[in-house]
Structure formats: structure tokens, C-alpha cells
Amino acid sequence: AAIFGATLIQLAILWFVIKFIYSVIVLIQLKKTLPEYYPWWKYGNFTIGFKNLKKSLSYSTSNFLDRLGNDGIVLVVSVLVGTSFLPLFSATRTIVNLGLKVSDFFLAPLVPEIINFYAKDKKTKILDIFRSYWFVTSVVLIGGFAISLFFIEELFHFWTHNKLQFSLELFSALVVIFLIQNYSKALIKFLTGINKTKIVLLTSIFRISVFFIIVFIFQKQQLYGVLLGLFISELVIASIWLPFNSFKIFSFNIIEKTNFLINLFTVLCFGILLYCNYLKADLWLLILLFIPIVLLTSYQYVLISKDMRRTIFRSLKKLSTFASKY
């Protein structure tokens, strides 16, 4: 649509047509998978439907609050910083959020396995999946963001046709916030999959509440207040709330609890490196700060079982083989 210069209305129509065709394909596949329930409208039951609606309210409300918080950030930025800053904020956040799709590529296939292992009470397997996900995303995302520091400004100007001035401060802050979210995402997917919907709902409530409270307290700092609100809200969820509820499910000793947070420690170390890079620290200092990140990432690898390591290498080999063909 962008290549052919489509208008917003044309884009909306195109999006509608694509989604409609996709939905039809899903329904056809559903008919093939569950032919005994076709046609589906003959098997409706309002009583059961209403009960299911009540059961799903926690999850639906959680999604709504997350959506509100995500869109609310744009509104808060426009009020505190000004609408003229929105293009830069949105463009920078879009680049950073590309990592979200990368992490989904690794996490999405693992979610059914996590639920299956939980049903079979194989909690050690679940932890192994968590650790493998955190390790892979640490290598891919932290490594990718670190390398991007050498060319991200030029890429940003090329992407925006030099119409927006790149902000290393904004980029670095959003990277750290996103990486903390990435740590939490695996736990939230797990809690959602095993129907801990109340915890998921409270997670959304705490996140959005802490964000707006911090923004209100530091509203005079404008953008700094918004970024601080995002950082603290995600950090509280990732370092206190989600581990607290996860520890109830898994029987951990002190060392195991610490290992559970290794990925988060790695992200915070990378945040310190990004801050020093923003302050134009010497290269030797940045290299020195990167050493603990490498060590923590290596330790994450050590925590993974040998079987999972082989699975990771097989997946990476398939990915590299596929990429080499194109």
C-alpha cells in the first residue's frame, strides 16, 4: 500500500479485505478440523456462552488495559511534551518494537509446550523453556541492539528521509524498557496459558497504575517523566510481581530464585552500558561494561539442559540454512 501510494481509506479497505479472506480461510480450516460441530450456529447455547463470557472477563479486561496503556502513552506524550514530538516518539518506538516480532518468533511455538508440561506437572521442563527463551533473546536482541548503536542514527535518518532528528536518549530508554518487557512476556504467556487470569489482570492493573502515578509525580519533567513511568512500571512487574507469583508455582531455593532473574540482571547491565554510551563514555569503558553482559549471557546458557541446547542449535542451523538459500 505504501509503495503504490495508497490513501488511508484505501489502506483501510485493503486491510478489511485481507482480514476477511483470512477469517474465511480459518473457518474453512475449522470445518475440516471439527466437522462434527458444523454448522456451528446449531450448537449455540446462551447459558454456556454467558458463563464463558464471565470466565473470560479477566483476560479481556487485561487486554483492554494493556491496549489502553499502550495508546495512553501516546496521549500522555502529546499532553506533556507536545504533539510535535509524537512523530519522533512513534517512529523510535516502532524501530524498537521490531524486536517484539523477533521475540514472538521464538516464544509462540513454545507456549503450547509450556501448557502441556504444566498439565503433566513437568515444571523442570517449563523452566528449561524459560531459560532457553531468555538466552536466545538475550543473544539476538541485546546483541542486535548493541550492534545497531554503530549505525542506528543513519538508518533512522534514511527511514524518515531526514525529516526527524534521531534521539539516542529516547532510543536507549525504549530499548531497556522493551527488554524488560521481553523478560516478563514469557511469564505472562505462561500464566495466561494455565488460566491464572486474575494474576494476569492484576499485572495489567499494577502496570498501568504505576505508570500513571509516576507520570503524575514527575509531570514537570515531561518526556523524562513518561520514560521513568514506563521503566519503573515494567521493572516493578518484572522484578517483584511476576517472580512473586511464579515462585508460588515453582519450589525454589535462594540460588534458583536468583537464577530465575539472571536475564533481568543482564538487561539492567545493558541499560547501564546504554546510559554510558549516551554520556559519550570512552570505548574502553563500554567494552569493559559489556564483559559482565557476556558473562551473564554465558551463565544463562549453562543453566539450559543439554537436550534444550541441542534443540536450540538445530533451530539456529535450520534458520541459517533457510537464510542462506535466499
Buried (B, 14 or more C-beta within 10 A) or exposed (E): EEEEEEEEEEEEEEEEEEEEEEEEEEEEEEEEEEEEEBEEEEEEEEEEEEEEEEEEEBBEBBBEBBEEBEEBBBEBBBEBBEEEBBEBBEBBBEBBEEBBEBBEEBBEEBBEEBBEBBEEEBEEBBBBBBBBBBBBBBBBBBBBBBEBBEEBBEEBBEBBEEEBEBBBBBBBBBBBBBBBBBBBBBBBBBBBBBEBBEBBBBBBEBBBBBBBEBBEEBBEEBBBBBBBBBBBBBBBBBBEBBBEBBEEBBEBEEEEEEBBBBBBBBBBBBBEBBBBBBEEBEEEEBEEBBEBBEEBBEBBBEBBBEEBBEBBEEBEEEEEEEEEEE
